[in-house]
Amino acid sequence: MRIDVFSIFPGIVNGFCSESLLGKARESGLLDLRAHDLRDHTSDVHRSVDDTVFGGGAGMLMRPEPIFDAVDAVQPPRPLILVGPGGDRFDQAMARRLAELPGFSILCGRYEGVDQRVREHLVDAEVSVGDVVLSGGEVAACLIIEAVVRLVPGAMGNAESPLTESFGATGLLEEPQYTRPADFRGWLVPDVLRGGDHALVARWRLAQALHRTILARPDLIEARGGLSAAEKRLLEEFAPVSYPSSFAQGGSPAPDQ
């Protein structure tokens, strides 16, 4: 897969995408990542890419010329995605669609954003990673790249992982998981996970995934068409494990010690 990124800070993207799974994907040739510096396509000695806003207003805006010139020079794979707060919400379904393509490109804004003509006449889509404001699009671009590349066949060592994790084949959040030691500070791993009954473990995991999703993301349950009769029985069979209170709803930001 080829992914081109246009930014005034390409080092941020290059650095992030040189580590861990993405770094291995680049080394193996599975990922062809090309980060382009928009300042290389400016004509003035200061290599500036921004200017004041017509009609007045706070801040500076990225000019269209260096952006158009960079894209014209590179001819990157399409779609070309602008990351910005006004775009379609990025989610796992979008990640799966992008992972099926041979490549795509991302444009990272800075300052107050980009000239509107970039949206109207250059990019193919605008995508938002959430209702937050960032200083630039590089962090959002890295998020999108990691979410997509890990779904490309061969990128992950265990092909089953994308199916069983959150937002995978079941449409649920992932169940809680434990590792050694079985007893840590008096907090024990549930007996069911240490008993060796794999069928029972599978039922417990599905029940916990349902409990967690109902608690944190009930909208995902609705999207699946609600609970089946078998799932309701599972919820009655297995009690939920505990979770921190919701910080978004005014709960404690950390679990009790």
NUDO-625196 format. One record per residue (C-alpha): residue number from 1; residue in three letters; y, z negated, x. Coordinates in Angstrom, 2 decimals, padded with zeros to 5 digits. Example, Ala and Ser with C-alpha at 12.3 -4.5 7.8 and 13.67 -1.06 7.14 Angstrom:
2
{1 'ALA' {-004.50 -007.80 012.30}}
{2 'SER' {-001.06 -007.14 013.67}}
END
This chain:
257
{1 'MET' {000.00 000.00 000.00}}
{2 'ARG' {003.48 000.88 001.25}}
{3 'ILE' {006.40 -001.36 000.29}}
{4 'ASP' {009.97 -000.61 001.42}}
{5 'VAL' {012.67 -003.29 001.22}}
{6 'PHE' {016.41 -002.61 001.52}}
{7 'SER' {018.51 -005.59 002.58}}
{8 'ILE' {021.32 -006.71 004.84}}
{9 'PHE' {018.94 -009.40 006.13}}
{10 'PRO' {015.67 -007.53 006.71}}
{11 'GLY' {014.57 -010.21 009.18}}
{12 'ILE' {014.06 -012.66 006.31}}
{13 'VAL' {011.56 -010.34 004.68}}
{14 'ASN' {009.91 -009.27 007.93}}
{15 'GLY' {009.47 -012.86 009.05}}
{16 'PHE' {007.96 -014.06 005.79}}
{17 'CYS' {005.65 -011.06 005.53}}
{18 'SER' {004.34 -011.53 009.06}}
{19 'GLU' {002.55 -014.78 008.28}}
{20 'SER' {-000.67 -015.80 006.55}}
{21 'LEU' {-002.29 -013.36 004.12}}
{22 'LEU' {000.58 -010.86 004.27}}
{23 'GLY' {000.54 -010.85 008.05}}
{24 'LYS' {-003.19 -010.17 008.07}}
{25 'ALA' {-002.74 -007.38 005.51}}
{26 'ARG' {-000.13 -005.77 007.78}}
{27 'GLU' {-002.29 -006.11 010.87}}
{28 'SER' {-005.28 -004.53 009.12}}
{29 'GLY' {-003.20 -001.64 007.78}}
{30 'LEU' {-003.72 -002.65 004.16}}
{31 'LEU' {000.03 -003.28 003.82}}
{32 'ASP' {002.64 -000.93 005.26}}
{33 'LEU' {005.83 -002.97 004.90}}
{34 'ARG' {009.11 -001.39 005.99}}
{35 'ALA' {012.28 -003.49 005.88}}
{36 'HIS' {015.48 -001.44 006.18}}
{37 'ASP' {018.92 -002.77 007.16}}
{38 'LEU' {021.58 -001.42 004.80}}
{39 'ARG' {024.18 -001.97 007.52}}
{40 'ASP' {022.58 000.87 009.49}}
{41 'HIS' {023.96 003.22 006.85}}
{42 'THR' {027.64 002.28 006.99}}
{43 'SER' {030.38 004.39 008.56}}
{44 'ASP' {032.90 001.74 009.62}}
{45 'VAL' {032.86 -000.16 012.90}}
{46 'HIS' {032.40 -003.52 011.16}}
{47 'ARG' {029.23 -002.30 009.39}}
{48 'SER' {030.51 -003.75 006.11}}
{49 'VAL' {028.60 -003.09 002.92}}
{50 'ASP' {030.88 -004.87 000.45}}
{51 'ASP' {034.35 -004.52 -001.06}}
{52 'THR' {036.58 -006.10 -003.70}}
{53 'VAL' {035.89 -005.65 -007.39}}
{54 'PHE' {037.92 -003.15 -009.42}}
{55 'GLY' {039.94 -004.97 -012.07}}
{56 'GLY' {039.96 -008.20 -010.08}}
{57 'GLY' {037.60 -011.10 -009.99}}
{58 'ALA' {035.98 -013.54 -007.61}}
{59 'GLY' {033.77 -012.47 -004.75}}
{60 'MET' {032.79 -009.18 -003.20}}
{61 'LEU' {030.51 -006.45 -004.47}}
{62 'MET' {028.02 -004.30 -002.57}}
{63 'ARG' {029.31 -000.74 -002.30}}
{64 'PRO' {027.16 002.16 -003.51}}
{65 'GLU' {027.47 004.42 -000.43}}
{66 'PRO' {025.29 002.50 002.07}}
{67 'ILE' {022.67 001.83 -000.60}}
{68 'PHE' {022.43 005.45 -001.75}}
{69 'ASP' {022.54 006.71 001.85}}
{70 'ALA' {019.74 004.35 002.92}}
{71 'VAL' {017.49 005.41 000.06}}
{72 'ASP' {018.27 009.10 000.62}}
{73 'ALA' {017.42 008.76 004.32}}
{74 'VAL' {014.17 006.86 003.82}}
{75 'GLN' {012.83 008.47 000.63}}
{76 'PRO' {010.86 005.31 -000.22}}
{77 'PRO' {007.97 005.05 -002.66}}
{78 'ARG' {008.92 004.64 -006.28}}
{79 'PRO' {009.55 002.71 -008.41}}
{80 'LEU' {012.62 001.31 -006.67}}
{81 'ILE' {013.22 -002.18 -008.06}}
{82 'LEU' {016.52 -004.05 -007.93}}
{83 'VAL' {015.98 -007.81 -007.98}}
{84 'GLY' {018.60 -009.48 -010.15}}
{85 'PRO' {019.03 -012.07 -012.91}}
{86 'GLY' {019.50 -009.46 -015.63}}
{87 'GLY' {016.15 -007.73 -015.18}}
{88 'ASP' {012.76 -007.95 -016.84}}
{89 'ARG' {011.01 -011.22 -016.07}}
{90 'PHE' {008.50 -010.91 -013.25}}
{91 'ASP' {005.09 -012.31 -014.16}}
{92 'GLN' {001.44 -011.93 -013.29}}
{93 'ALA' {001.01 -008.96 -015.63}}
{94 'MET' {003.78 -007.09 -013.80}}
{95 'ALA' {002.22 -008.06 -010.47}}
{96 'ARG' {-001.08 -006.53 -011.60}}
{97 'ARG' {000.64 -003.30 -012.64}}
{98 'LEU' {002.42 -002.99 -009.30}}
{99 'ALA' {-000.82 -003.76 -007.43}}
{100 'GLU' {-002.39 -000.67 -008.98}}
{101 'LEU' {000.27 001.60 -007.42}}
{102 'PRO' {000.11 003.16 -003.94}}
{103 'GLY' {003.53 001.66 -003.24}}
{104 'PHE' {006.95 000.62 -004.50}}
{105 'SER' {010.33 -000.43 -003.12}}
{106 'ILE' {012.75 -003.34 -003.57}}
{107 'LEU' {016.54 -003.46 -003.26}}
{108 'CYS' {018.01 -006.88 -002.42}}
{109 'GLY' {021.53 -007.58 -003.60}}
{110 'ARG' {024.02 -009.99 -002.01}}
{111 'TYR' {027.50 -011.34 -002.74}}
{112 'GLU' {028.37 -010.75 -006.43}}
{113 'GLY' {025.71 -008.07 -006.79}}
{114 'VAL' {025.73 -004.28 -006.59}}
{115 'ASP' {027.99 -001.56 -007.93}}
{116 'GLN' {026.85 -000.64 -011.45}}
{117 'ARG' {026.27 002.98 -010.39}}
{118 'VAL' {023.33 001.77 -008.34}}
{119 'ARG' {021.70 000.50 -011.53}}
{120 'GLU' {022.55 003.61 -013.52}}
{121 'HIS' {021.74 006.34 -011.02}}
{122 'LEU' {019.47 005.02 -008.25}}
{123 'VAL' {017.03 002.25 -009.12}}
{124 'ASP' {014.17 002.60 -011.59}}
{125 'ALA' {014.12 -000.98 -012.85}}
{126 'GLU' {015.71 -004.39 -012.48}}
{127 'VAL' {013.44 -007.42 -012.17}}
{128 'SER' {014.23 -011.14 -012.33}}
{129 'VAL' {012.06 -013.88 -010.84}}
{130 'GLY' {013.54 -016.55 -013.10}}
{131 'ASP' {016.66 -017.98 -014.69}}
{132 'VAL' {018.14 -019.11 -011.39}}
{133 'VAL' {020.93 -017.77 -009.18}}
{134 'LEU' {020.15 -017.06 -005.51}}
{135 'SER' {022.51 -016.05 -002.72}}
{136 'GLY' {020.54 -012.85 -002.24}}
{137 'GLY' {017.45 -010.98 -003.31}}
{138 'GLU' {015.36 -011.49 -000.18}}
{139 'VAL' {013.54 -014.61 -001.37}}
{140 'ALA' {012.81 -012.92 -004.69}}
{141 'ALA' {011.52 -009.84 -002.86}}
{142 'CYS' {009.16 -011.97 -000.78}}
{143 'LEU' {007.86 -013.64 -003.94}}
{144 'ILE' {007.15 -010.27 -005.56}}
{145 'ILE' {005.49 -008.86 -002.43}}
{146 'GLU' {003.15 -011.83 -002.02}}
{147 'ALA' {002.21 -011.91 -005.70}}
{148 'VAL' {001.39 -008.18 -005.66}}
{149 'VAL' {-000.31 -007.76 -002.29}}
{150 'ARG' {-002.78 -010.62 -002.83}}
{151 'LEU' {-004.10 -008.61 -005.82}}
{152 'VAL' {-004.73 -005.47 -003.77}}
{153 'PRO' {-008.48 -005.06 -003.17}}
{154 'GLY' {-009.38 -006.34 000.28}}
{155 'ALA' {-006.31 -008.53 000.72}}
{156 'MET' {-008.07 -011.77 -000.22}}
{157 'GLY' {-011.30 -012.93 001.33}}
{158 'ASN' {-012.72 -014.01 -002.04}}
{159 'ALA' {-012.44 -011.27 -004.66}}
{160 'GLU' {-013.09 -013.84 -007.41}}
{161 'SER' {-009.98 -015.90 -006.62}}
{162 'PRO' {-007.46 -013.74 -008.56}}
{163 'LEU' {-009.75 -013.94 -011.61}}
{164 'THR' {-010.21 -017.71 -011.71}}
{165 'GLU' {-006.74 -018.92 -010.69}}
{166 'SER' {-003.76 -019.51 -013.00}}
{167 'PHE' {-002.80 -016.52 -015.17}}
{168 'GLY' {-006.10 -014.87 -014.25}}
{169 'ALA' {-008.83 -013.49 -016.50}}
{170 'THR' {-008.78 -016.45 -018.91}}
{171 'GLY' {-005.01 -016.42 -019.40}}
{172 'LEU' {-004.94 -020.17 -018.71}}
{173 'LEU' {-003.54 -022.37 -015.99}}
{174 'GLU' {-006.09 -023.26 -013.34}}
{175 'GLU' {-008.09 -026.46 -013.72}}
{176 'PRO' {-007.52 -029.42 -011.34}}
{177 'GLN' {-009.53 -029.27 -008.13}}
{178 'TYR' {-010.65 -031.87 -005.58}}
{179 'THR' {-011.99 -032.01 -002.03}}
{180 'ARG' {-013.21 -034.72 000.37}}
{181 'PRO' {-013.00 -037.67 000.49}}
{182 'ALA' {-014.54 -038.51 -002.87}}
{183 'ASP' {-012.71 -041.83 -002.81}}
{184 'PHE' {-009.11 -041.68 -001.59}}
{185 'ARG' {-007.10 -044.90 -001.93}}
{186 'GLY' {-009.27 -045.87 -004.85}}
{187 'TRP' {-008.71 -042.58 -006.69}}
{188 'LEU' {-012.10 -041.05 -007.34}}
{189 'VAL' {-013.23 -037.48 -007.79}}
{190 'PRO' {-014.63 -037.14 -011.35}}
{191 'ASP' {-018.36 -037.84 -011.51}}
{192 'VAL' {-019.06 -034.54 -013.25}}
{193 'LEU' {-018.02 -032.61 -010.15}}
{194 'ARG' {-020.43 -034.54 -007.93}}
{195 'GLY' {-023.47 -034.49 -010.20}}
{196 'GLY' {-024.82 -031.04 -009.35}}
{197 'ASP' {-024.99 -029.80 -012.96}}
{198 'HIS' {-023.26 -026.43 -012.60}}
{199 'ALA' {-023.24 -025.66 -016.32}}
{200 'LEU' {-021.61 -029.01 -017.04}}
{201 'VAL' {-019.08 -028.40 -014.26}}
{202 'ALA' {-018.19 -025.02 -015.78}}
{203 'ARG' {-017.60 -026.60 -019.20}}
{204 'TRP' {-015.52 -029.40 -017.68}}
{205 'ARG' {-013.38 -026.91 -015.73}}
{206 'LEU' {-012.68 -024.81 -018.80}}
{207 'ALA' {-011.82 -027.93 -020.80}}
{208 'GLN' {-009.41 -029.11 -018.11}}
{209 'ALA' {-007.80 -025.65 -017.89}}
{210 'LEU' {-007.28 -025.80 -021.66}}
{211 'HIS' {-005.88 -029.35 -021.53}}
{212 'ARG' {-003.50 -028.43 -018.71}}
{213 'THR' {-002.31 -025.24 -020.40}}
{214 'ILE' {-001.73 -026.98 -023.73}}
{215 'LEU' {000.32 -029.64 -021.96}}
{216 'ALA' {002.39 -027.42 -019.63}}
{217 'ARG' {002.35 -023.93 -021.15}}
{218 'PRO' {001.44 -023.92 -024.85}}
{219 'ASP' {002.93 -020.42 -025.07}}
{220 'LEU' {-000.06 -019.14 -023.09}}
{221 'ILE' {-002.40 -020.58 -025.71}}
{222 'GLU' {-000.45 -018.79 -028.42}}
{223 'ALA' {-000.60 -015.54 -026.45}}
{224 'ARG' {-004.41 -015.82 -026.43}}
{225 'GLY' {-004.44 -016.15 -030.20}}
{226 'GLY' {-004.87 -019.92 -030.28}}
{227 'LEU' {-008.02 -021.97 -029.64}}
{228 'SER' {-011.51 -020.95 -030.64}}
{229 'ALA' {-013.86 -023.38 -032.34}}
{230 'ALA' {-015.88 -023.70 -029.12}}
{231 'GLU' {-012.72 -024.50 -027.12}}
{232 'LYS' {-011.72 -027.18 -029.60}}
{233 'ARG' {-015.14 -028.80 -029.17}}
{234 'LEU' {-014.68 -028.73 -025.39}}
{235 'LEU' {-011.35 -030.52 -025.72}}
{236 'GLU' {-013.07 -033.26 -027.72}}
{237 'GLU' {-015.97 -033.48 -025.24}}
{238 'PHE' {-013.86 -033.94 -022.11}}
{239 'ALA' {-010.74 -036.08 -021.80}}
{240 'PRO' {-007.88 -034.63 -019.74}}
{241 'VAL' {-007.08 -035.81 -016.24}}
{242 'SER' {-003.59 -037.21 -015.68}}
{243 'TYR' {-000.54 -035.24 -014.57}}
{244 'PRO' {003.02 -036.13 -013.52}}
{245 'SER' {005.51 -036.40 -016.36}}
{246 'SER' {007.60 -033.30 -017.02}}
{247 'PHE' {010.64 -033.17 -014.74}}
{248 'ALA' {012.12 -030.36 -016.86}}
{249 'GLN' {012.04 -032.64 -019.91}}
{250 'GLY' {013.64 -035.60 -018.17}}
{251 'GLY' {010.54 -037.21 -016.70}}
{252 'SER' {010.16 -038.78 -013.28}}
{253 'PRO' {010.40 -036.23 -010.43}}
{254 'ALA' {007.41 -037.82 -008.70}}
{255 'PRO' {004.17 -039.47 -009.84}}
{256 'ASP' {003.94 -043.26 -009.83}}
{257 'GLN' {002.83 -044.67 -006.50}}
END
